[in-house]
Amino acid sequence: MNEYVWPAGSEVPAPNLVRESWEATVAALPAEARITGEVIGRQRFGVFIRIDGVANAIALAEITAMPHRMDLPALGSFVSGQVLGHAAHIHQVKVRLDEWLAADK
């Protein structure tokens, strides 16, 4: 199996549901909010996370927020982090993972 995969399968909300839920997602997850979730996709630029407790919300933790000496979390792993902001044009919540923050200290 390739270590890099796009989010797919029944655990990934349909794009129209993500778009339709966007205002509720932003309201539920303001900047600095805490999130937990499962890694559902992995690319060279970061990981996609299905956010617990917020229907149809997808987060992206990009490598630009990852310390150089760290690796991306594995597909299927559970992670936690903090909301950095929102990318409205692609309906994604931008997050920084706790393990990356801890590594910077």
TORMARMAR-564941 format. One record per atom (N, C-alpha, C, O, CB): residue in one letter; atom name; x, y, z. Coordinates in pm, whole numbers, plus 50000, padded with zeros to 5 digits. Each point is the difference from the previous one (the first is absolute). Glycine has a CB too. Layout:
# residues N
{code A; site CA; c1 X; c2 Y; c3 Z} $
...
END
This chain:
# residues 105
{code M; site N; c1 50084; c2 49881; c3 50000} $
{code M; site CA; c1 49916; c2 50119; c3 50000} $
{code M; site C; c1 50088; c2 50124; c3 50000} $
{code M; site O; c1 50099; c2 50007; c3 50072} $
{code M; site CB; c1 49718; c2 49869; c3 50050} $
{code N; site N; c1 50146; c2 50221; c3 49799} $
{code N; site CA; c1 50070; c2 50127; c3 49994} $
{code N; site C; c1 49976; c2 50074; c3 50131} $
{code N; site O; c1 49887; c2 50004; c3 50050} $
{code N; site CB; c1 50090; c2 50006; c3 49697} $
{code E; site N; c1 50128; c2 50049; c3 50310} $
{code E; site CA; c1 49981; c2 50072; c3 50126} $
{code E; site C; c1 49923; c2 50130; c3 49983} $
{code E; site O; c1 49953; c2 50056; c3 50099} $
{code E; site CB; c1 50257; c2 49842; c3 49981} $
{code Y; site N; c1 49777; c2 50151; c3 49797} $
{code Y; site CA; c1 49926; c2 50123; c3 49974} $
{code Y; site C; c1 49868; c2 49966; c3 49933} $
{code Y; site O; c1 49998; c2 49941; c3 49892} $
{code Y; site CB; c1 50217; c2 50190; c3 50088} $
{code V; site N; c1 49676; c2 49906; c3 50084} $
{code V; site CA; c1 49867; c2 49973; c3 49946} $
{code V; site C; c1 49909; c2 50121; c3 50023} $
{code V; site O; c1 50013; c2 50072; c3 50098} $
{code V; site CB; c1 50017; c2 49681; c3 49944} $
{code W; site N; c1 49879; c2 50266; c3 49863} $
{code W; site CA; c1 49899; c2 50103; c3 50016} $
{code W; site C; c1 49889; c2 49948; c3 50089} $
{code W; site O; c1 49977; c2 49879; c3 50002} $
{code W; site CB; c1 50078; c2 50218; c3 49771} $
{code P; site N; c1 49875; c2 49988; c3 50300} $
{code P; site CA; c1 49887; c2 49954; c3 50080} $
{code P; site C; c1 49896; c2 49932; c3 49910} $
{code P; site O; c1 49962; c2 50054; c3 49896} $
{code P; site CB; c1 50078; c2 50131; c3 50271} $
{code A; site N; c1 49915; c2 49698; c3 49873} $
{code A; site CA; c1 49901; c2 49927; c3 49922} $
{code A; site C; c1 49925; c2 49905; c3 50092} $
{code A; site O; c1 50044; c2 49970; c3 50110} $
{code A; site CB; c1 50098; c2 50047; c3 49682} $
{code G; site N; c1 49746; c2 49937; c3 50162} $
{code G; site CA; c1 49924; c2 49902; c3 50075} $
{code G; site C; c1 49883; c2 50062; c3 50074} $
{code G; site O; c1 49973; c2 50120; c3 49991} $
{code G; site CB; c1 50232; c2 49748; c3 50032} $
{code S; site N; c1 49726; c2 50046; c3 50049} $
{code S; site CA; c1 49878; c2 50041; c3 50069} $
{code S; site C; c1 50024; c2 50100; c3 50113} $
{code S; site O; c1 49907; c2 50070; c3 50040} $
{code S; site CB; c1 49999; c2 49710; c3 49901} $
{code E; site N; c1 50217; c2 50228; c3 50111} $
{code E; site CA; c1 50028; c2 50094; c3 50109} $
{code E; site C; c1 50021; c2 50143; c3 49953} $
{code E; site O; c1 50010; c2 50092; c3 50081} $
{code E; site CB; c1 50091; c2 49719; c3 50042} $
{code V; site N; c1 49905; c2 50210; c3 49746} $
{code V; site CA; c1 50023; c2 50133; c3 49944} $
{code V; site C; c1 49867; c2 50060; c3 49956} $
{code V; site O; c1 49931; c2 49942; c3 49917} $
{code V; site CB; c1 50302; c2 49991; c3 50009} $
{code P; site N; c1 49731; c2 50185; c3 50128} $
{code P; site CA; c1 49874; c2 50062; c3 49959} $
{code P; site C; c1 50005; c2 50043; c3 49853} $
{code P; site O; c1 50106; c2 50038; c3 49950} $
{code P; site CB; c1 49857; c2 50041; c3 50287} $
{code A; site N; c1 49925; c2 49915; c3 49697} $
{code A; site CA; c1 49991; c2 50042; c3 49860} $
{code A; site C; c1 50032; c2 50149; c3 49989} $
{code A; site O; c1 49965; c2 50077; c3 50089} $
{code A; site CB; c1 49862; c2 49744; c3 49864} $
{code P; site N; c1 50239; c2 50219; c3 49937} $
{code P; site CA; c1 50037; c2 50143; c3 49985} $
{code P; site C; c1 49882; c2 50096; c3 50014} $
{code P; site O; c1 50016; c2 50108; c3 50057} $
{code P; site CB; c1 50166; c2 49817; c3 49793} $
{code N; site N; c1 49701; c2 50038; c3 50101} $
{code N; site CA; c1 49885; c2 50091; c3 50013} $
{code N; site C; c1 49960; c2 50017; c3 50146} $
{code N; site O; c1 49956; c2 50108; c3 50040} $
{code N; site CB; c1 49964; c2 49824; c3 49732} $
{code L; site N; c1 50094; c2 49963; c3 50310} $
{code L; site CA; c1 49968; c2 50011; c3 50142} $
{code L; site C; c1 50102; c2 50088; c3 50072} $
{code L; site O; c1 49963; c2 50077; c3 50089} $
{code L; site CB; c1 49930; c2 49697; c3 49905} $
{code V; site N; c1 50233; c2 50216; c3 49969} $
{code V; site CA; c1 50104; c2 50085; c3 50059} $
{code V; site C; c1 49970; c2 50146; c3 49968} $
{code V; site O; c1 50008; c2 50086; c3 50087} $
{code V; site CB; c1 50164; c2 49728; c3 49893} $
{code R; site N; c1 49794; c2 50215; c3 49894} $
{code R; site CA; c1 49966; c2 50138; c3 49959} $
{code R; site C; c1 49877; c2 50051; c3 50073} $
{code R; site O; c1 50000; c2 50112; c3 50053} $
{code R; site CB; c1 50098; c2 49843; c3 49722} $
{code E; site N; c1 49796; c2 49964; c3 50229} $
{code E; site CA; c1 49875; c2 50042; c3 50063} $
{code E; site C; c1 50015; c2 50022; c3 50150} $
{code E; site O; c1 49925; c2 50078; c3 50059} $
{code E; site CB; c1 49952; c2 49798; c3 49765} $
{code S; site N; c1 50217; c2 50056; c3 50238} $
{code S; site CA; c1 50023; c2 50010; c3 50145} $
{code S; site C; c1 50106; c2 50103; c3 50037} $
{code S; site O; c1 50030; c2 50017; c3 50118} $
{code S; site CB; c1 49905; c2 49745; c3 49900} $
{code W; site N; c1 50123; c2 50307; c3 49884} $
{code W; site CA; c1 50116; c2 50083; c3 50025} $
{code W; site C; c1 49976; c2 50107; c3 50107} $
{code W; site O; c1 50082; c2 50016; c3 50090} $
{code W; site CB; c1 49986; c2 49943; c3 49675} $
{code E; site N; c1 49822; c2 50114; c3 50227} $
{code E; site CA; c1 49974; c2 50105; c3 50100} $
{code E; site C; c1 49990; c2 49942; c3 50140} $
{code E; site O; c1 50052; c2 50058; c3 50095} $
{code E; site CB; c1 49828; c2 50076; c3 49730} $
{code A; site N; c1 50055; c2 49752; c3 50189} $
{code A; site CA; c1 49989; c2 49935; c3 50131} $
{code A; site C; c1 50137; c2 49951; c3 50048} $
{code A; site O; c1 50030; c2 50005; c3 50119} $
{code A; site CB; c1 49735; c2 49926; c3 49826} $
{code T; site N; c1 50318; c2 50021; c3 49962} $
{code T; site CA; c1 50134; c2 49954; c3 50035} $
{code T; site C; c1 50083; c2 50115; c3 50055} $
{code T; site O; c1 50062; c2 49987; c3 50105} $
{code T; site CB; c1 49926; c2 49836; c3 49716} $
{code V; site N; c1 50011; c2 50290; c3 50110} $
{code V; site CA; c1 50078; c2 50117; c3 50044} $
{code V; site C; c1 49950; c2 50049; c3 50135} $
{code V; site O; c1 50080; c2 50036; c3 50086} $
{code V; site CB; c1 49961; c2 50029; c3 49674} $
{code A; site N; c1 49828; c2 49936; c3 50260} $
{code A; site CA; c1 49943; c2 50044; c3 50128} $
{code A; site C; c1 50039; c2 49906; c3 50114} $
{code A; site O; c1 50027; c2 50045; c3 50111} $
{code A; site CB; c1 49781; c2 50059; c3 49765} $
{code A; site N; c1 50196; c2 49766; c3 50095} $
{code A; site CA; c1 50033; c2 49901; c3 50104} $
{code A; site C; c1 50149; c2 49993; c3 50029} $
{code A; site O; c1 50040; c2 49956; c3 50108} $
{code A; site CB; c1 49761; c2 49914; c3 49821} $
{code L; site N; c1 50282; c2 50173; c3 49975} $
{code L; site CA; c1 50145; c2 49985; c3 50013} $
{code L; site C; c1 50073; c2 50132; c3 49973} $
{code L; site O; c1 50069; c2 50013; c3 49898} $
{code L; site CB; c1 49908; c2 49747; c3 50033} $
{code P; site N; c1 50009; c2 50337; c3 50158} $
{code P; site CA; c1 50072; c2 50126; c3 49980} $
{code P; site C; c1 50151; c2 49980; c3 50019} $
{code P; site O; c1 50044; c2 49896; c3 50050} $
{code P; site CB; c1 49753; c2 50233; c3 50028} $
{code A; site N; c1 50280; c2 49969; c3 49882} $
{code A; site CA; c1 50145; c2 49995; c3 50019} $
{code A; site C; c1 50030; c2 49971; c3 50147} $
{code A; site O; c1 49936; c2 50053; c3 50090} $
{code A; site CB; c1 50100; c2 50110; c3 49719} $
{code E; site N; c1 50061; c2 49752; c3 50213} $
{code E; site CA; c1 50049; c2 49956; c3 50130} $
{code E; site C; c1 49913; c2 49893; c3 50065} $
{code E; site O; c1 50032; c2 49953; c3 50109} $
{code E; site CB; c1 50066; c2 50271; c3 49919} $
{code A; site N; c1 49792; c2 49735; c3 49907} $
{code A; site CA; c1 49917; c2 49891; c3 50055} $
{code A; site C; c1 50081; c2 49870; c3 49998} $
{code A; site O; c1 50089; c2 49983; c3 49917} $
{code A; site CB; c1 49698; c2 50131; c3 50004} $
{code R; site N; c1 50183; c2 49798; c3 50169} $
{code R; site CA; c1 50064; c2 49869; c3 50009} $
{code R; site C; c1 49923; c2 49901; c3 49914} $
{code R; site O; c1 49877; c2 50002; c3 49997} $
{code R; site CB; c1 50208; c2 50048; c3 50236} $
{code I; site N; c1 49987; c2 49863; c3 49697} $
{code I; site CA; c1 49936; c2 49896; c3 49921} $
{code I; site C; c1 50064; c2 49865; c3 50029} $
{code I; site O; c1 50116; c2 49992; c3 50042} $
{code I; site CB; c1 49829; c2 50175; c3 49778} $
{code T; site N; c1 49979; c2 49728; c3 50158} $
{code T; site CA; c1 50053; c2 49864; c3 49997} $
{code T; site C; c1 49939; c2 49934; c3 49877} $
{code T; site O; c1 49894; c2 50042; c3 49952} $
{code T; site CB; c1 50134; c2 49943; c3 50304} $
{code G; site N; c1 50038; c2 49914; c3 49693} $
{code G; site CA; c1 49945; c2 49931; c3 49885} $
{code G; site C; c1 50092; c2 49893; c3 49948} $
{code G; site O; c1 50108; c2 49975; c3 50053} $
{code G; site CB; c1 49769; c2 50230; c3 49890} $
{code E; site N; c1 50077; c2 49732; c3 49948} $
{code E; site CA; c1 50073; c2 49890; c3 49938} $
{code E; site C; c1 50062; c2 50045; c3 49868} $
{code E; site O; c1 49936; c2 50069; c3 49922} $
{code E; site CB; c1 49909; c2 49765; c3 50187} $
{code V; site N; c1 50280; c2 50126; c3 49868} $
{code V; site CA; c1 50067; c2 50029; c3 49873} $
{code V; site C; c1 49935; c2 49913; c3 49893} $
{code V; site O; c1 50005; c2 49877; c3 50006} $
{code V; site CB; c1 50215; c2 50184; c3 50111} $
{code I; site N; c1 49718; c2 50004; c3 49783} $
{code I; site CA; c1 49929; c2 49927; c3 49895} $
{code I; site C; c1 50067; c2 50013; c3 49863} $
{code I; site O; c1 49956; c2 49938; c3 49903} $
{code I; site CB; c1 49834; c2 50097; c3 50225} $
{code G; site N; c1 50314; c2 50045; c3 49864} $
{code G; site CA; c1 50074; c2 50016; c3 49875} $
{code G; site C; c1 50138; c2 50053; c3 50031} $
{code G; site O; c1 50020; c2 50072; c3 50097} $
{code G; site CB; c1 49768; c2 49970; c3 49775} $
{code R; site N; c1 50306; c2 49921; c3 50043} $
{code R; site CA; c1 50140; c2 50038; c3 50021} $
{code R; site C; c1 50062; c2 50037; c3 49867} $
{code R; site O; c1 49995; c2 49922; c3 49905} $
{code R; site CB; c1 50023; c2 49925; c3 50296} $
{code Q; site N; c1 50040; c2 50271; c3 49792} $
{code Q; site CA; c1 50071; c2 50044; c3 49881} $
{code Q; site C; c1 50134; c2 50058; c3 50044} $
{code Q; site O; c1 50023; c2 50023; c3 50118} $
{code Q; site CB; c1 49760; c2 50024; c3 49757} $
{code R; site N; c1 50304; c2 49977; c3 50030} $
{code R; site CA; c1 50133; c2 50054; c3 50033} $
{code R; site C; c1 49990; c2 50136; c3 50070} $
{code R; site O; c1 50090; c2 50037; c3 50075} $
{code R; site CB; c1 50005; c2 49840; c3 49728} $
{code F; site N; c1 49796; c2 50196; c3 50173} $
{code F; site CA; c1 49985; c2 50134; c3 50057} $
{code F; site C; c1 49928; c2 50001; c3 50134} $
{code F; site O; c1 49993; c2 50106; c3 50064} $
{code F; site CB; c1 50004; c2 49979; c3 49706} $
{code G; site N; c1 49950; c2 49801; c3 50277} $
{code G; site CA; c1 49932; c2 49997; c3 50129} $
{code G; site C; c1 49901; c2 49886; c3 50012} $
{code G; site O; c1 49996; c2 49910; c3 49916} $
{code G; site CB; c1 50033; c2 50335; c3 50097} $
{code V; site N; c1 49890; c2 49761; c3 50093} $
{code V; site CA; c1 49900; c2 49896; c3 50025} $
{code V; site C; c1 49861; c2 50062; c3 50010} $
{code V; site O; c1 49981; c2 50111; c3 50050} $
{code V; site CB; c1 50191; c2 49748; c3 50069} $
{code F; site N; c1 49730; c2 50065; c3 49831} $
{code F; site CA; c1 49860; c2 50037; c3 50010} $
{code F; site C; c1 49941; c2 49928; c3 50121} $
{code F; site O; c1 50029; c2 49883; c3 50024} $
{code F; site CB; c1 49951; c2 50152; c3 49725} $
{code I; site N; c1 49938; c2 50037; c3 50326} $
{code I; site CA; c1 49945; c2 49948; c3 50126} $
{code I; site C; c1 49849; c2 50015; c3 50000} $
{code I; site O; c1 49948; c2 50108; c3 49971} $
{code I; site CB; c1 50265; c2 49949; c3 50151} $
{code R; site N; c1 49716; c2 49836; c3 49911} $
{code R; site CA; c1 49856; c2 50007; c3 50025} $
{code R; site C; c1 49984; c2 50044; c3 50144} $
{code R; site O; c1 50044; c2 49930; c3 50091} $
{code R; site CB; c1 49897; c2 49888; c3 49737} $
{code I; site N; c1 49999; c2 50297; c3 50195} $
{code I; site CA; c1 49992; c2 50060; c3 50132} $
{code I; site C; c1 49886; c2 49939; c3 50080} $
{code I; site O; c1 49886; c2 49995; c3 49953} $
{code I; site CB; c1 50210; c2 50219; c3 49956} $
{code D; site N; c1 49935; c2 49740; c3 50211} $
{code D; site CA; c1 49899; c2 49944; c3 50090} $
{code D; site C; c1 49900; c2 50107; c3 50042} $
{code D; site O; c1 50039; c2 50113; c3 50031} $
{code D; site CB; c1 50128; c2 49717; c3 50051} $
{code G; site N; c1 49705; c2 50135; c3 49920} $
{code G; site CA; c1 49898; c2 50086; c3 50056} $
{code G; site C; c1 49951; c2 50113; c3 49913} $
{code G; site O; c1 49912; c2 50075; c3 50041} $
{code G; site CB; c1 50186; c2 49867; c3 50169} $
{code V; site N; c1 49957; c2 50072; c3 49669} $
{code V; site CA; c1 49955; c2 50106; c3 49909} $
{code V; site C; c1 49969; c2 49932; c3 49866} $
{code V; site O; c1 50090; c2 49966; c3 49924} $
{code V; site CB; c1 50050; c2 50217; c3 50194} $
{code A; site N; c1 49732; c2 49799; c3 49856} $
{code A; site CA; c1 49959; c2 49928; c3 49880} $
{code A; site C; c1 50052; c2 50067; c3 49873} $
{code A; site O; c1 49994; c2 50122; c3 49986} $
{code A; site CB; c1 49802; c2 49800; c3 50135} $
{code N; site N; c1 50255; c2 49998; c3 49789} $
{code N; site CA; c1 50043; c2 50044; c3 49867} $
{code N; site C; c1 50117; c2 50098; c3 50000} $
{code N; site O; c1 50015; c2 50078; c3 49906} $
{code N; site CB; c1 49753; c2 49886; c3 50023} $
{code A; site N; c1 50313; c2 50034; c3 50176} $
{code A; site CA; c1 50117; c2 50088; c3 50007} $
{code A; site C; c1 50127; c2 49922; c3 49970} $
{code A; site O; c1 50020; c2 49890; c3 50052} $
{code A; site CB; c1 49862; c2 50256; c3 50116} $
{code I; site N; c1 50203; c2 49913; c3 49749} $
{code I; site CA; c1 50129; c2 49942; c3 49967} $
{code I; site C; c1 50108; c2 50101; c3 50035} $
{code I; site O; c1 49989; c2 50119; c3 49970} $
{code I; site CB; c1 49910; c2 49740; c3 49843} $
{code A; site N; c1 50207; c2 50092; c3 50252} $
{code A; site CA; c1 50113; c2 50086; c3 50035} $
{code A; site C; c1 50120; c2 49958; c3 49917} $
{code A; site O; c1 50009; c2 49887; c3 49952} $
{code A; site CB; c1 49903; c2 50147; c3 50283} $
{code L; site N; c1 50180; c2 50059; c3 49750} $
{code L; site CA; c1 50128; c2 49973; c3 49935} $
{code L; site C; c1 50111; c2 50052; c3 50091} $
{code L; site O; c1 50003; c2 50118; c3 50035} $
{code L; site CB; c1 49894; c2 49895; c3 49733} $
{code A; site N; c1 50192; c2 49896; c3 50268} $
{code A; site CA; c1 50122; c2 50039; c3 50074} $
{code A; site C; c1 50113; c2 49996; c3 49898} $
{code A; site O; c1 50043; c2 49892; c3 49958} $
{code A; site CB; c1 49873; c2 50015; c3 50269} $
{code E; site N; c1 50133; c2 50210; c3 49734} $
{code E; site CA; c1 50101; c2 50010; c3 49896} $
{code E; site C; c1 50141; c2 49990; c3 50058} $
{code E; site O; c1 50024; c2 50036; c3 50115} $
{code E; site CB; c1 49819; c2 50105; c3 49750} $
{code I; site N; c1 50249; c2 49811; c3 50053} $
{code I; site CA; c1 50138; c2 49985; c3 50047} $
{code I; site C; c1 50066; c2 50135; c3 50030} $
{code I; site O; c1 50102; c2 50004; c3 50068} $
{code I; site CB; c1 49914; c2 49786; c3 49798} $
{code T; site N; c1 49926; c2 50318; c3 50085} $
{code T; site CA; c1 50057; c2 50131; c3 50032} $
{code T; site C; c1 49991; c2 50029; c3 50150} $
{code T; site O; c1 50072; c2 50086; c3 50051} $
{code T; site CB; c1 49864; c2 49995; c3 49720} $
{code A; site N; c1 49975; c2 49847; c3 50300} $
{code A; site CA; c1 49986; c2 50017; c3 50145} $
{code A; site C; c1 50070; c2 49887; c3 50076} $
{code A; site O; c1 49990; c2 49993; c3 50123} $
{code A; site CB; c1 49792; c2 50125; c3 49841} $
{code M; site N; c1 50289; c2 49793; c3 49964} $
{code M; site CA; c1 50063; c2 49883; c3 50062} $
{code M; site C; c1 50150; c2 50024; c3 50017} $
{code M; site O; c1 50067; c2 50045; c3 49907} $
{code M; site CB; c1 49758; c2 49804; c3 49990} $
{code P; site N; c1 50229; c2 50122; c3 50221} $
{code P; site CA; c1 50145; c2 50011; c3 50019} $
{code P; site C; c1 50073; c2 49908; c3 49902} $
{code P; site O; c1 49950; c2 49893; c3 49966} $
{code P; site CB; c1 50016; c2 50165; c3 50278} $
{code H; site N; c1 50151; c2 49983; c3 49712} $
{code H; site CA; c1 50077; c2 49926; c3 49898} $
{code H; site C; c1 50034; c2 49858; c3 50042} $
{code H; site O; c1 50010; c2 49912; c3 49914} $
{code H; site CB; c1 50082; c2 50304; c3 50013} $
{code R; site N; c1 49927; c2 49760; c3 50199} $
{code R; site CA; c1 50043; c2 49868; c3 50046} $
{code R; site C; c1 49885; c2 49902; c3 50024} $
{code R; site O; c1 50022; c2 49891; c3 50052} $
{code R; site CB; c1 50174; c2 50221; c3 50051} $
{code M; site N; c1 49683; c2 49926; c3 49862} $
{code M; site CA; c1 49881; c2 49917; c3 50026} $
{code M; site C; c1 49954; c2 49932; c3 49871} $
{code M; site O; c1 50039; c2 50039; c3 49890} $
{code M; site CB; c1 49893; c2 50115; c3 50297} $
{code D; site N; c1 49986; c2 49744; c3 49831} $
{code D; site CA; c1 49935; c2 49931; c3 49888} $
{code D; site C; c1 49850; c2 50026; c3 50006} $
{code D; site O; c1 49946; c2 50034; c3 50105} $
{code D; site CB; c1 50234; c2 49788; c3 49893} $
{code L; site N; c1 49755; c2 50163; c3 49888} $
{code L; site CA; c1 49855; c2 50011; c3 49997} $
{code L; site C; c1 49937; c2 49885; c3 50076} $
{code L; site O; c1 50054; c2 49889; c3 49997} $
{code L; site CB; c1 49957; c2 50229; c3 49781} $
{code P; site N; c1 49878; c2 49905; c3 50291} $
{code P; site CA; c1 49930; c2 49889; c3 50066} $
{code P; site C; c1 49951; c2 49899; c3 49898} $
{code P; site O; c1 49974; c2 50034; c3 49885} $
{code P; site CB; c1 49958; c2 50120; c3 50300} $
{code A; site N; c1 50057; c2 49722; c3 49858} $
{code A; site CA; c1 49956; c2 49892; c3 49913} $
{code A; site C; c1 49852; c2 50009; c3 49969} $
{code A; site O; c1 49921; c2 50053; c3 50078} $
{code A; site CB; c1 50259; c2 49804; c3 50017} $
{code L; site N; c1 49784; c2 50090; c3 49791} $
{code L; site CA; c1 49860; c2 49988; c3 49962} $
{code L; site C; c1 49928; c2 49917; c3 50106} $
{code L; site O; c1 50048; c2 49894; c3 50040} $
{code L; site CB; c1 50010; c2 50125; c3 49713} $
{code G; site N; c1 49827; c2 50029; c3 50293} $
{code G; site CA; c1 49922; c2 49930; c3 50102} $
{code G; site C; c1 50035; c2 50037; c3 50142} $
{code G; site O; c1 49931; c2 49958; c3 50093} $
{code G; site CB; c1 50051; c2 49861; c3 49748} $
{code S; site N; c1 50125; c2 50259; c3 50179} $
{code S; site CA; c1 50035; c2 50039; c3 50137} $
{code S; site C; c1 49908; c2 50111; c3 50049} $
{code S; site O; c1 49943; c2 50076; c3 49921} $
{code S; site CB; c1 50297; c2 49858; c3 50038} $
{code F; site N; c1 49747; c2 50075; c3 50172} $
{code F; site CA; c1 49918; c2 50104; c3 50062} $
{code F; site C; c1 50092; c2 50109; c3 50051} $
{code F; site O; c1 50100; c2 49973; c3 50065} $
{code F; site CB; c1 49720; c2 49859; c3 50000} $
{code V; site N; c1 50144; c2 50292; c3 49906} $
{code V; site CA; c1 50085; c2 50114; c3 50031} $
{code V; site C; c1 49917; c2 50108; c3 50068} $
{code V; site O; c1 49877; c2 49997; c3 49998} $
{code V; site CB; c1 50274; c2 49950; c3 49807} $
{code S; site N; c1 49918; c2 50148; c3 50254} $
{code S; site CA; c1 49935; c2 50118; c3 50056} $
{code S; site C; c1 50082; c2 50122; c3 49962} $
{code S; site O; c1 50118; c2 49989; c3 49965} $
{code S; site CB; c1 49784; c2 49878; c3 50229} $
{code G; site N; c1 50035; c2 50248; c3 49812} $
{code G; site CA; c1 50070; c2 50121; c3 49962} $
{code G; site C; c1 49918; c2 50124; c3 50024} $
{code G; site O; c1 49899; c2 49999; c3 50071} $
{code G; site CB; c1 50224; c2 49870; c3 49761} $
{code Q; site N; c1 49923; c2 50239; c3 50106} $
{code Q; site CA; c1 49937; c2 50131; c3 50017} $
{code Q; site C; c1 49973; c2 50061; c3 49864} $
{code Q; site O; c1 50081; c2 49990; c3 49908} $
{code Q; site CB; c1 50036; c2 50043; c3 50312} $
{code V; site N; c1 49767; c2 50029; c3 49768} $
{code V; site CA; c1 49962; c2 50066; c3 49876} $
{code V; site C; c1 50087; c2 50125; c3 49981} $
{code V; site O; c1 50010; c2 50084; c3 50088} $
{code V; site CB; c1 49751; c2 49830; c3 49931} $
{code L; site N; c1 50302; c2 50094; c3 49863} $
{code L; site CA; c1 50079; c2 50117; c3 49963} $
{code L; site C; c1 49916; c2 50102; c3 49924} $
{code L; site O; c1 50021; c2 50120; c3 50011} $
{code L; site CB; c1 50184; c2 49737; c3 49982} $
{code G; site N; c1 49700; c2 50092; c3 49929} $
{code G; site CA; c1 49916; c2 50087; c3 49918} $
{code G; site C; c1 49917; c2 49916; c3 49906} $
{code G; site O; c1 49985; c2 49879; c3 50019} $
{code G; site CB; c1 50183; c2 50305; c3 49997} $
{code H; site N; c1 49777; c2 49882; c3 49881} $
{code H; site CA; c1 49909; c2 49934; c3 49907} $
{code H; site C; c1 50036; c2 50036; c3 49857} $
{code H; site O; c1 50036; c2 50114; c3 49970} $
{code H; site CB; c1 49783; c2 49888; c3 50204} $
{code A; site N; c1 50171; c2 49901; c3 49738} $
{code A; site CA; c1 50019; c2 50023; c3 49857} $
{code A; site C; c1 49863; c2 49988; c3 49933} $
{code A; site O; c1 49960; c2 49892; c3 49956} $
{code A; site CB; c1 50281; c2 50017; c3 50049} $
{code A; site N; c1 49689; c2 50203; c3 49988} $
{code A; site CA; c1 49862; c2 50000; c3 49951} $
{code A; site C; c1 49990; c2 49953; c3 49856} $
{code A; site O; c1 49902; c2 49934; c3 49963} $
{code A; site CB; c1 50048; c2 50252; c3 50194} $
{code H; site N; c1 50147; c2 49846; c3 49761} $
{code H; site CA; c1 49992; c2 49964; c3 49858} $
{code H; site C; c1 50006; c2 49850; c3 49976} $
{code H; site O; c1 49957; c2 49953; c3 49894} $
{code H; site CB; c1 50148; c2 50265; c3 50055} $
{code I; site N; c1 49947; c2 49705; c3 50148} $
{code I; site CA; c1 50004; c2 49854; c3 49987} $
{code I; site C; c1 49928; c2 49931; c3 50116} $
{code I; site O; c1 50004; c2 49877; c3 50012} $
{code I; site CB; c1 50213; c2 50144; c3 49864} $
{code H; site N; c1 49719; c2 50058; c3 50209} $
{code H; site CA; c1 49918; c2 49948; c3 50111} $
{code H; site C; c1 50079; c2 49908; c3 50093} $
{code H; site O; c1 49954; c2 49892; c3 50034} $
{code H; site CB; c1 49846; c2 50125; c3 49818} $
{code Q; site N; c1 50319; c2 50028; c3 50188} $
{code Q; site CA; c1 50084; c2 49922; c3 50091} $
{code Q; site C; c1 50035; c2 50082; c3 50123} $
{code Q; site O; c1 50022; c2 50121; c3 49992} $
{code Q; site CB; c1 50070; c2 49748; c3 49815} $
{code V; site N; c1 49913; c2 50062; c3 50305} $
{code V; site CA; c1 50045; c2 50059; c3 50125} $
{code V; site C; c1 50151; c2 49973; c3 50007} $
{code V; site O; c1 50042; c2 49885; c3 49990} $
{code V; site CB; c1 49729; c2 50082; c3 50128} $
{code K; site N; c1 50308; c2 50136; c3 49900} $
{code K; site CA; c1 50145; c2 49985; c3 50011} $
{code K; site C; c1 50036; c2 49978; c3 50145} $
{code K; site O; c1 49958; c2 50076; c3 50087} $
{code K; site CB; c1 50081; c2 50071; c3 49710} $
{code V; site N; c1 50040; c2 49749; c3 50231} $
{code V; site CA; c1 50036; c2 49968; c3 50139} $
{code V; site C; c1 50149; c2 49975; c3 50014} $
{code V; site O; c1 50070; c2 49969; c3 49904} $
{code V; site CB; c1 49703; c2 49933; c3 50129} $
{code R; site N; c1 50272; c2 50113; c3 50090} $
{code R; site CA; c1 50136; c2 49960; c3 50039} $
{code R; site C; c1 49985; c2 49893; c3 50105} $
{code R; site O; c1 49929; c2 50018; c3 50099} $
{code R; site CB; c1 50171; c2 50211; c3 49850} $
{code L; site N; c1 49966; c2 49660; c3 50029} $
{code L; site CA; c1 49986; c2 49885; c3 50090} $
{code L; site C; c1 50077; c2 50020; c3 50130} $
{code L; site O; c1 50107; c2 50061; c3 50001} $
{code L; site CB; c1 49863; c2 49793; c3 49800} $
{code D; site N; c1 49974; c2 50093; c3 50308} $
{code D; site CA; c1 50065; c2 50011; c3 50130} $
{code D; site C; c1 50140; c2 49941; c3 50001} $
{code D; site O; c1 50090; c2 50056; c3 50062} $
{code D; site CB; c1 49686; c2 49935; c3 50043} $
{code E; site N; c1 50242; c2 49895; c3 49827} $
{code E; site CA; c1 50133; c2 49936; c3 50000} $
{code E; site C; c1 50103; c2 50089; c3 49934} $
{code E; site O; c1 50118; c2 49995; c3 50036} $
{code E; site CB; c1 49774; c2 49780; c3 49959} $
{code W; site N; c1 50068; c2 50307; c3 49910} $
{code W; site CA; c1 50093; c2 50092; c3 49937} $
{code W; site C; c1 50032; c2 50116; c3 50092} $
{code W; site O; c1 50114; c2 50046; c3 50007} $
{code W; site CB; c1 49796; c2 49890; c3 49769} $
{code L; site N; c1 49989; c2 50112; c3 50296} $
{code L; site CA; c1 50020; c2 50109; c3 50094} $
{code L; site C; c1 50092; c2 49956; c3 50113} $
{code L; site O; c1 50090; c2 50075; c3 50040} $
{code L; site CB; c1 49683; c2 50017; c3 49904} $
{code A; site N; c1 50207; c2 49788; c3 50107} $
{code A; site CA; c1 50082; c2 49947; c3 50109} $
{code A; site C; c1 50146; c2 49985; c3 49956} $
{code A; site O; c1 50092; c2 50021; c3 50079} $
{code A; site CB; c1 49707; c2 49858; c3 50014} $
{code A; site N; c1 50222; c2 50084; c3 49782} $
{code A; site CA; c1 50136; c2 49982; c3 49950} $
{code A; site C; c1 50076; c2 50132; c3 49989} $
{code A; site O; c1 50123; c2 50001; c3 50004} $
{code A; site CB; c1 49798; c2 49800; c3 49872} $
{code D; site N; c1 50007; c2 50309; c3 50111} $
{code D; site CA; c1 50063; c2 50132; c3 49991} $
{code D; site C; c1 50047; c2 50052; c3 50135} $
{code D; site O; c1 50080; c2 50093; c3 50006} $
{code D; site CB; c1 49777; c2 49954; c3 49798} $
{code K; site N; c1 50094; c2 49893; c3 50306} $
{code K; site CA; c1 50033; c2 50052; c3 50133} $
{code K; site C; c1 50130; c2 49945; c3 50049} $
{code K; site O; c1 50043; c2 50033; c3 50110} $
{code K; site CB; c1 49718; c2 49989; c3 49940} $
END
